[in-house]
Amino acid sequence: MLIALDEHADAGIAIAKRALAHTESEIKMPLLFENKPTFADLLAAAGCRSIGPSAGAAPALAHGTRDIDTHGTTVIAVKYRDGLINVADRRATAGNTVMYDQAEKVLALDDYTLISISGSFAKSVEVVRYLRHTFKYFERSQLQPMSQGGKLMELQRVIANNMPAALQGIGAFIPVLSTFDRETNQGHIYFYDAMGGQFETAEYGAAGSGSGPIRGAFEYILRTRGPFREMSAEDALRESLTLLEIAADLDTATGGSAKYLPAAKYITADGIQDFTDDEIKRALGRI
């Protein structure tokens, strides 16, 4: 009888030990995933290097993959007496590196719509191509131009669909849209958040890394010089370029006008036109 009891006791102890070991393994299992590598870590382990100035010193993408993405910076849109003006610097950066100083950030979507891009330059250009094709396809297939409301909804959808890439730090872009409505003979400026939220502004819109520091300057101009929508084209251009120069002074990712003149376009009832180099220089006080 004692031998049987001992055998049962030994069997019970063995079962208890196995159960305890199984419980410990379940407790330790999540630890395997607590420090799992990110996509940036995997790229760094594969030998990818940052294209910034410290490429030889630190592993690539130590702060995420955004360092390999070329970005646009400060863009500004304002209303004036006869339409809308869009200006932008020409600098494109990747991390701390200036990649290009002649980037075109004010692009036409159709004869009466301009989009000024900030954020990922590659993604922005891809979106512009898509929107141009979409507007043209609609016009040819439906035998009529897409309505202004339809264009706005299409841009909102594109921005919202880009949210996953923006959360990963790759491909985020924030545009400012300017469009002239020939039916009402009025211009409209819309700006957006990263989720596709759309906001119409009565006077001006700005986006990019330099837009924050100059926000108060917009309000100062409105209170001291009057509304942009009552200014002439020359006055509105001068104020816009002054704001862009201030942004360049306060934001290292925004290029000034010393090396290359900013991009400047305007929209009226006659369509989209470029300001000439002489007009831009005159507004900057160089003529």
Contacts in CASP RR format, 6 or more apart in sequence:
PFRMAT RR
TARGET T0000
AUTHOR 0000-0000-0000
METHOD contacts of the structure
MODEL  1
MLIALDEHADAGIAIAKRALAHTESEIKMPLLFENKPTFADLLAAAGCRS
IGPSAGAAPALAHGTRDIDTHGTTVIAVKYRDGLINVADRRATAGNTVMY
DQAEKVLALDDYTLISISGSFAKSVEVVRYLRHTFKYFERSQLQPMSQGG
KLMELQRVIANNMPAALQGIGAFIPVLSTFDRETNQGHIYFYDAMGGQFE
TAEYGAAGSGSGPIRGAFEYILRTRGPFREMSAEDALRESLTLLEIAADL
DTATGGSAKYLPAAKYITADGIQDFTDDEIKRALGRI
37 45 0 8 1.000
38 64 0 8 1.000
39 65 0 8 1.000
39 168 0 8 1.000
40 61 0 8 1.000
40 62 0 8 1.000
40 63 0 8 1.000
40 64 0 8 1.000
40 65 0 8 1.000
43 60 0 8 1.000
43 61 0 8 1.000
43 65 0 8 1.000
44 59 0 8 1.000
44 60 0 8 1.000
44 61 0 8 1.000
44 62 0 8 1.000
47 60 0 8 1.000
48 60 0 8 1.000
48 61 0 8 1.000
49 55 0 8 1.000
49 56 0 8 1.000
49 59 0 8 1.000
49 60 0 8 1.000
50 58 0 8 1.000
50 59 0 8 1.000
50 60 0 8 1.000
50 61 0 8 1.000
50 62 0 8 1.000
50 67 0 8 1.000
50 68 0 8 1.000
51 67 0 8 1.000
51 68 0 8 1.000
51 94 0 8 1.000
51 97 0 8 1.000
52 67 0 8 1.000
52 94 0 8 1.000
52 95 0 8 1.000
52 96 0 8 1.000
52 97 0 8 1.000
53 96 0 8 1.000
53 97 0 8 1.000
60 67 0 8 1.000
61 67 0 8 1.000
61 68 0 8 1.000
64 169 0 8 1.000
65 168 0 8 1.000
65 169 0 8 1.000
65 170 0 8 1.000
66 95 0 8 1.000
66 169 0 8 1.000
66 170 0 8 1.000
67 94 0 8 1.000
67 95 0 8 1.000
68 94 0 8 1.000
68 170 0 8 1.000
69 94 0 8 1.000
69 120 0 8 1.000
69 122 0 8 1.000
69 169 0 8 1.000
69 170 0 8 1.000
69 171 0 8 1.000
70 92 0 8 1.000
70 93 0 8 1.000
70 94 0 8 1.000
70 99 0 8 1.000
70 100 0 8 1.000
70 120 0 8 1.000
70 121 0 8 1.000
70 122 0 8 1.000
71 92 0 8 1.000
71 93 0 8 1.000
71 94 0 8 1.000
71 95 0 8 1.000
71 118 0 8 1.000
71 119 0 8 1.000
71 120 0 8 1.000
71 121 0 8 1.000
71 209 0 8 1.000
71 253 0 8 1.000
72 91 0 8 1.000
72 92 0 8 1.000
72 93 0 8 1.000
72 103 0 8 1.000
72 105 0 8 1.000
72 117 0 8 1.000
72 118 0 8 1.000
72 119 0 8 1.000
72 120 0 8 1.000
72 121 0 8 1.000
72 124 0 8 1.000
72 208 0 8 1.000
72 253 0 8 1.000
73 89 0 8 1.000
73 91 0 8 1.000
73 92 0 8 1.000
73 93 0 8 1.000
73 118 0 8 1.000
73 119 0 8 1.000
73 208 0 8 1.000
73 209 0 8 1.000
73 210 0 8 1.000
73 247 0 8 1.000
73 251 0 8 1.000
73 253 0 8 1.000
73 254 0 8 1.000
73 255 0 8 1.000
74 88 0 8 1.000
74 89 0 8 1.000
74 118 0 8 1.000
74 206 0 8 1.000
74 207 0 8 1.000
74 208 0 8 1.000
74 209 0 8 1.000
74 210 0 8 1.000
74 211 0 8 1.000
74 214 0 8 1.000
74 244 0 8 1.000
74 247 0 8 1.000
74 248 0 8 1.000
74 251 0 8 1.000
74 254 0 8 1.000
74 255 0 8 1.000
75 86 0 8 1.000
75 87 0 8 1.000
75 88 0 8 1.000
75 105 0 8 1.000
75 106 0 8 1.000
75 116 0 8 1.000
75 117 0 8 1.000
75 118 0 8 1.000
75 176 0 8 1.000
75 206 0 8 1.000
75 207 0 8 1.000
75 208 0 8 1.000
75 211 0 8 1.000
76 86 0 8 1.000
76 87 0 8 1.000
76 88 0 8 1.000
76 116 0 8 1.000
76 176 0 8 1.000
76 204 0 8 1.000
76 205 0 8 1.000
76 206 0 8 1.000
76 211 0 8 1.000
76 240 0 8 1.000
76 243 0 8 1.000
76 244 0 8 1.000
77 84 0 8 1.000
77 85 0 8 1.000
77 86 0 8 1.000
77 114 0 8 1.000
77 116 0 8 1.000
77 176 0 8 1.000
77 178 0 8 1.000
77 189 0 8 1.000
77 204 0 8 1.000
77 205 0 8 1.000
77 206 0 8 1.000
78 84 0 8 1.000
78 85 0 8 1.000
78 189 0 8 1.000
78 203 0 8 1.000
78 204 0 8 1.000
78 205 0 8 1.000
78 228 0 8 1.000
78 236 0 8 1.000
78 239 0 8 1.000
78 240 0 8 1.000
79 85 0 8 1.000
79 187 0 8 1.000
79 189 0 8 1.000
79 202 0 8 1.000
79 203 0 8 1.000
79 204 0 8 1.000
79 227 0 8 1.000
79 228 0 8 1.000
79 229 0 8 1.000
79 236 0 8 1.000
80 228 0 8 1.000
80 229 0 8 1.000
80 231 0 8 1.000
80 232 0 8 1.000
80 233 0 8 1.000
80 235 0 8 1.000
80 236 0 8 1.000
80 266 0 8 1.000
81 229 0 8 1.000
81 230 0 8 1.000
81 231 0 8 1.000
81 232 0 8 1.000
81 233 0 8 1.000
81 236 0 8 1.000
82 233 0 8 1.000
82 268 0 8 1.000
82 269 0 8 1.000
83 180 0 8 1.000
83 187 0 8 1.000
83 266 0 8 1.000
83 267 0 8 1.000
83 268 0 8 1.000
84 114 0 8 1.000
84 178 0 8 1.000
84 179 0 8 1.000
84 180 0 8 1.000
84 187 0 8 1.000
84 189 0 8 1.000
84 266 0 8 1.000
84 267 0 8 1.000
85 233 0 8 1.000
85 236 0 8 1.000
85 237 0 8 1.000
85 240 0 8 1.000
85 264 0 8 1.000
85 265 0 8 1.000
85 266 0 8 1.000
86 106 0 8 1.000
86 114 0 8 1.000
86 116 0 8 1.000
86 176 0 8 1.000
86 178 0 8 1.000
86 263 0 8 1.000
86 264 0 8 1.000
86 265 0 8 1.000
86 266 0 8 1.000
86 267 0 8 1.000
87 106 0 8 1.000
87 237 0 8 1.000
87 240 0 8 1.000
87 241 0 8 1.000
87 244 0 8 1.000
87 262 0 8 1.000
87 263 0 8 1.000
87 264 0 8 1.000
88 105 0 8 1.000
88 106 0 8 1.000
88 116 0 8 1.000
88 244 0 8 1.000
88 262 0 8 1.000
88 263 0 8 1.000
89 105 0 8 1.000
89 244 0 8 1.000
89 247 0 8 1.000
89 248 0 8 1.000
89 254 0 8 1.000
89 255 0 8 1.000
89 256 0 8 1.000
89 257 0 8 1.000
89 262 0 8 1.000
89 263 0 8 1.000
90 100 0 8 1.000
90 101 0 8 1.000
90 102 0 8 1.000
90 103 0 8 1.000
90 104 0 8 1.000
90 105 0 8 1.000
90 255 0 8 1.000
90 260 0 8 1.000
90 262 0 8 1.000
90 263 0 8 1.000
91 98 0 8 1.000
91 100 0 8 1.000
91 101 0 8 1.000
91 103 0 8 1.000
91 253 0 8 1.000
91 254 0 8 1.000
91 255 0 8 1.000
91 256 0 8 1.000
92 98 0 8 1.000
92 99 0 8 1.000
92 100 0 8 1.000
92 101 0 8 1.000
92 103 0 8 1.000
92 121 0 8 1.000
93 99 0 8 1.000
93 253 0 8 1.000
101 255 0 8 1.000
101 259 0 8 1.000
101 260 0 8 1.000
102 260 0 8 1.000
103 121 0 8 1.000
104 263 0 8 1.000
105 116 0 8 1.000
105 117 0 8 1.000
105 118 0 8 1.000
105 121 0 8 1.000
105 124 0 8 1.000
105 263 0 8 1.000
106 114 0 8 1.000
106 115 0 8 1.000
106 116 0 8 1.000
106 263 0 8 1.000
106 264 0 8 1.000
106 265 0 8 1.000
107 114 0 8 1.000
107 115 0 8 1.000
107 116 0 8 1.000
107 117 0 8 1.000
107 125 0 8 1.000
107 128 0 8 1.000
108 114 0 8 1.000
108 115 0 8 1.000
108 265 0 8 1.000
108 272 0 8 1.000
109 115 0 8 1.000
109 128 0 8 1.000
109 131 0 8 1.000
109 132 0 8 1.000
109 135 0 8 1.000
109 151 0 8 1.000
110 132 0 8 1.000
110 135 0 8 1.000
110 136 0 8 1.000
110 145 0 8 1.000
111 271 0 8 1.000
111 272 0 8 1.000
112 179 0 8 1.000
112 180 0 8 1.000
112 181 0 8 1.000
112 182 0 8 1.000
112 267 0 8 1.000
112 271 0 8 1.000
112 272 0 8 1.000
113 151 0 8 1.000
113 177 0 8 1.000
113 178 0 8 1.000
113 179 0 8 1.000
113 180 0 8 1.000
113 267 0 8 1.000
114 177 0 8 1.000
114 178 0 8 1.000
114 179 0 8 1.000
114 265 0 8 1.000
114 267 0 8 1.000
114 272 0 8 1.000
115 128 0 8 1.000
115 131 0 8 1.000
115 155 0 8 1.000
115 175 0 8 1.000
115 176 0 8 1.000
115 177 0 8 1.000
115 178 0 8 1.000
116 175 0 8 1.000
116 176 0 8 1.000
116 177 0 8 1.000
116 178 0 8 1.000
116 207 0 8 1.000
117 124 0 8 1.000
117 125 0 8 1.000
117 127 0 8 1.000
117 128 0 8 1.000
117 173 0 8 1.000
117 175 0 8 1.000
118 124 0 8 1.000
118 173 0 8 1.000
118 174 0 8 1.000
118 175 0 8 1.000
118 176 0 8 1.000
118 207 0 8 1.000
118 208 0 8 1.000
118 209 0 8 1.000
118 211 0 8 1.000
119 171 0 8 1.000
119 172 0 8 1.000
119 173 0 8 1.000
119 174 0 8 1.000
119 208 0 8 1.000
120 170 0 8 1.000
120 171 0 8 1.000
120 172 0 8 1.000
120 173 0 8 1.000
122 171 0 8 1.000
123 162 0 8 1.000
123 165 0 8 1.000
123 171 0 8 1.000
123 172 0 8 1.000
123 173 0 8 1.000
124 173 0 8 1.000
124 175 0 8 1.000
127 158 0 8 1.000
127 162 0 8 1.000
127 173 0 8 1.000
127 175 0 8 1.000
130 158 0 8 1.000
131 151 0 8 1.000
131 154 0 8 1.000
131 155 0 8 1.000
131 158 0 8 1.000
134 146 0 8 1.000
134 154 0 8 1.000
135 145 0 8 1.000
135 146 0 8 1.000
135 151 0 8 1.000
135 154 0 8 1.000
138 145 0 8 1.000
138 146 0 8 1.000
139 145 0 8 1.000
139 146 0 8 1.000
146 154 0 8 1.000
148 179 0 8 1.000
148 181 0 8 1.000
148 188 0 8 1.000
151 179 0 8 1.000
152 177 0 8 1.000
152 190 0 8 1.000
152 198 0 8 1.000
155 175 0 8 1.000
155 177 0 8 1.000
155 192 0 8 1.000
155 198 0 8 1.000
156 192 0 8 1.000
156 196 0 8 1.000
156 197 0 8 1.000
156 198 0 8 1.000
159 173 0 8 1.000
159 174 0 8 1.000
159 175 0 8 1.000
159 192 0 8 1.000
159 194 0 8 1.000
159 195 0 8 1.000
159 196 0 8 1.000
159 197 0 8 1.000
160 195 0 8 1.000
160 196 0 8 1.000
160 197 0 8 1.000
162 171 0 8 1.000
162 172 0 8 1.000
162 173 0 8 1.000
163 194 0 8 1.000
163 195 0 8 1.000
163 196 0 8 1.000
165 171 0 8 1.000
165 172 0 8 1.000
166 172 0 8 1.000
166 173 0 8 1.000
166 194 0 8 1.000
172 194 0 8 1.000
174 191 0 8 1.000
174 192 0 8 1.000
174 193 0 8 1.000
174 194 0 8 1.000
174 207 0 8 1.000
174 208 0 8 1.000
175 191 0 8 1.000
175 192 0 8 1.000
175 207 0 8 1.000
176 189 0 8 1.000
176 190 0 8 1.000
176 191 0 8 1.000
176 192 0 8 1.000
176 205 0 8 1.000
176 206 0 8 1.000
176 207 0 8 1.000
177 189 0 8 1.000
177 190 0 8 1.000
177 191 0 8 1.000
177 192 0 8 1.000
178 187 0 8 1.000
178 188 0 8 1.000
178 189 0 8 1.000
178 190 0 8 1.000
178 267 0 8 1.000
179 187 0 8 1.000
179 188 0 8 1.000
179 190 0 8 1.000
179 267 0 8 1.000
180 186 0 8 1.000
180 187 0 8 1.000
180 188 0 8 1.000
180 267 0 8 1.000
180 268 0 8 1.000
180 269 0 8 1.000
180 271 0 8 1.000
181 187 0 8 1.000
181 188 0 8 1.000
182 269 0 8 1.000
185 269 0 8 1.000
187 267 0 8 1.000
188 200 0 8 1.000
189 200 0 8 1.000
189 201 0 8 1.000
189 203 0 8 1.000
189 204 0 8 1.000
189 205 0 8 1.000
190 198 0 8 1.000
190 199 0 8 1.000
190 200 0 8 1.000
190 201 0 8 1.000
191 198 0 8 1.000
191 199 0 8 1.000
191 201 0 8 1.000
191 205 0 8 1.000
191 206 0 8 1.000
191 207 0 8 1.000
192 198 0 8 1.000
192 199 0 8 1.000
193 199 0 8 1.000
202 229 0 8 1.000
203 218 0 8 1.000
203 222 0 8 1.000
203 227 0 8 1.000
203 228 0 8 1.000
203 229 0 8 1.000
204 218 0 8 1.000
204 228 0 8 1.000
206 212 0 8 1.000
206 214 0 8 1.000
206 215 0 8 1.000
206 218 0 8 1.000
206 243 0 8 1.000
209 251 0 8 1.000
209 253 0 8 1.000
209 254 0 8 1.000
210 247 0 8 1.000
210 250 0 8 1.000
210 251 0 8 1.000
210 253 0 8 1.000
210 254 0 8 1.000
211 247 0 8 1.000
213 246 0 8 1.000
213 247 0 8 1.000
213 250 0 8 1.000
213 251 0 8 1.000
214 243 0 8 1.000
214 246 0 8 1.000
214 247 0 8 1.000
214 250 0 8 1.000
217 243 0 8 1.000
217 246 0 8 1.000
218 243 0 8 1.000
221 228 0 8 1.000
221 239 0 8 1.000
221 243 0 8 1.000
222 228 0 8 1.000
225 231 0 8 1.000
225 235 0 8 1.000
225 239 0 8 1.000
228 236 0 8 1.000
228 239 0 8 1.000
231 239 0 8 1.000
233 266 0 8 1.000
234 279 0 8 1.000
234 282 0 8 1.000
234 283 0 8 1.000
237 264 0 8 1.000
237 266 0 8 1.000
237 275 0 8 1.000
237 279 0 8 1.000
237 280 0 8 1.000
237 283 0 8 1.000
238 283 0 8 1.000
238 284 0 8 1.000
240 264 0 8 1.000
241 257 0 8 1.000
241 262 0 8 1.000
241 264 0 8 1.000
241 280 0 8 1.000
241 283 0 8 1.000
241 284 0 8 1.000
244 254 0 8 1.000
244 256 0 8 1.000
244 257 0 8 1.000
244 262 0 8 1.000
245 256 0 8 1.000
245 257 0 8 1.000
245 284 0 8 1.000
247 254 0 8 1.000
248 254 0 8 1.000
248 255 0 8 1.000
248 256 0 8 1.000
248 257 0 8 1.000
256 262 0 8 1.000
257 284 0 8 1.000
261 277 0 8 1.000
261 280 0 8 1.000
261 281 0 8 1.000
261 284 0 8 1.000
262 280 0 8 1.000
264 274 0 8 1.000
264 275 0 8 1.000
264 279 0 8 1.000
264 280 0 8 1.000
265 272 0 8 1.000
265 273 0 8 1.000
265 274 0 8 1.000
265 275 0 8 1.000
266 272 0 8 1.000
266 273 0 8 1.000
266 275 0 8 1.000
267 273 0 8 1.000
275 283 0 8 1.000
278 287 0 8 1.000
281 287 0 8 1.000
END
